[in-house]
């Protein structure tokens, strides 16, 4: 069964850091591009970024640059979202998604419809 499993969420104080993981189960992520999204209560889902196969290209929303980074380790069959300098407004449920393409959907990396598989999400709460 093809699954994406996120982990690493939790409660963190403002200014803190978290690293979210997205593990592939039942399939290899090697030839998939991985996107990251988040959705806060009462808000629309927001695209964070995308990392292509072999990390040859990384897309990251302008609002996330400088604080968030995306990486992957195909030996571990996983992708990662490193989040630093977290703010209360980063509180959301974070999702990873996979698209069966070695390339991210380009400028449409934040279009959820372009992804084939989704994880169940992991909650991140930034609060003192």
C-alpha positions as CSV (number, residue, x, y, z in Angstrom):
1,X,0.0,0.0,0.0
2,X,1.4,3.4,-1.0
3,X,1.6,5.8,1.8
4,X,3.3,8.9,2.9
5,X,3.8,9.3,6.6
6,X,4.6,12.6,8.2
7,X,6.2,12.9,11.6
8,X,8.1,15.4,13.7
9,X,5.3,17.8,14.6
10,X,4.5,19.0,18.1
11,X,4.4,22.0,20.4
12,X,7.3,24.4,20.2
13,X,7.9,27.9,21.6
14,X,8.2,30.9,19.4
15,X,11.7,31.1,17.9
16,X,12.1,27.4,18.1
17,X,12.8,24.8,15.4
18,X,11.3,21.6,14.2
19,X,12.1,19.2,11.5
20,X,9.3,17.4,9.8
21,X,9.8,14.1,8.1
22,X,7.9,12.6,5.2
23,X,8.6,8.9,4.7
24,X,7.5,6.8,1.8
25,X,5.9,3.5,2.6
26,X,5.2,0.8,0.0
27,X,7.0,2.7,-2.7
28,X,10.3,4.5,-3.5
29,X,10.3,8.3,-3.4
30,X,13.3,8.4,-5.7
31,X,11.4,9.3,-8.8
32,X,8.8,11.4,-7.1
33,X,8.9,15.1,-6.4
34,X,7.7,16.0,-2.9
35,X,5.7,19.0,-1.9
36,X,5.0,20.5,1.5
37,X,1.8,22.2,2.4
38,X,0.1,23.5,5.5
39,X,-3.4,24.3,6.6
40,X,-4.3,26.4,9.6
41,X,-7.8,26.3,11.2
42,X,-10.2,28.3,9.1
43,X,-7.7,29.0,6.4
44,X,-7.0,27.7,3.0
45,X,-4.3,25.1,2.4
46,X,-1.0,26.9,1.6
47,X,1.8,25.6,-0.5
48,X,5.2,25.7,1.2
49,X,7.5,24.3,-1.4
50,X,8.6,21.4,-3.5
51,X,11.8,19.4,-4.0
52,X,12.3,17.5,-7.2
53,X,13.8,14.1,-7.6
54,X,17.5,14.1,-6.6
55,X,16.9,17.6,-5.2
56,X,17.9,19.1,-8.5
57,X,15.4,21.9,-8.0
58,X,13.8,23.3,-4.9
59,X,10.8,25.6,-4.9
60,X,10.0,27.6,-1.8
61,X,7.4,30.1,-1.1
62,X,8.8,33.6,-0.7
63,X,7.3,34.0,2.7
64,X,9.1,30.9,3.9
65,X,12.6,31.7,2.6
66,X,15.1,32.3,5.2
67,X,13.3,30.2,7.8
68,X,12.2,27.0,6.1
69,X,14.3,24.6,4.0
70,X,13.4,21.4,2.2
71,X,15.6,18.5,1.7
72,X,15.4,14.8,0.9
73,X,17.4,11.6,1.5
74,X,16.5,8.9,-1.0
75,X,18.6,6.3,0.9
76,X,16.2,6.9,3.8
77,X,13.2,7.2,1.4
78,X,12.2,10.4,3.0
79,X,11.9,14.2,2.6
80,X,12.3,16.8,5.2
81,X,11.0,20.2,6.1
82,X,13.3,22.1,8.5
83,X,11.5,25.0,10.1
84,X,13.5,27.6,12.1
85,X,12.5,30.8,13.9
86,X,9.0,29.5,14.3
87,X,6.2,32.0,14.9
88,X,2.7,31.5,16.3
89,X,1.3,32.1,12.8
90,X,3.1,28.9,11.7
91,X,0.7,26.9,13.7
92,X,-1.0,24.5,11.3
93,X,-1.4,21.0,10.2
94,X,1.5,20.2,7.9
95,X,1.3,17.8,5.0
96,X,3.6,16.3,2.4
97,X,2.5,15.2,-1.0
98,X,4.2,13.3,-3.8
99,X,3.8,13.8,-7.5
100,X,4.9,11.0,-9.9
101,X,7.4,13.2,-11.7
102,X,11.1,13.8,-11.4
103,X,10.3,17.5,-11.6
104,X,8.1,19.6,-9.4
105,X,5.1,21.2,-11.0
106,X,7.2,24.3,-11.6
107,X,5.4,27.5,-10.7
108,X,2.3,25.4,-9.9
109,X,4.1,23.6,-7.0
110,X,1.5,24.9,-4.6
111,X,-1.4,23.5,-6.6
112,X,-2.5,20.6,-4.5
113,X,-4.4,19.1,-7.5
114,X,-1.0,18.3,-9.2
115,X,0.0,15.8,-6.5
116,X,-0.8,12.1,-6.5
117,X,-0.3,11.0,-2.9
118,X,-0.8,12.7,0.4
119,X,0.2,12.1,4.0
120,X,-2.1,12.3,6.9
121,X,-0.5,15.5,8.2
122,X,1.3,16.3,11.4
123,X,0.3,19.1,13.7
124,X,2.7,22.0,14.5
125,X,1.7,24.3,17.3
126,X,3.9,27.4,18.1
127,X,3.0,28.8,21.4
128,X,4.6,30.0,24.6
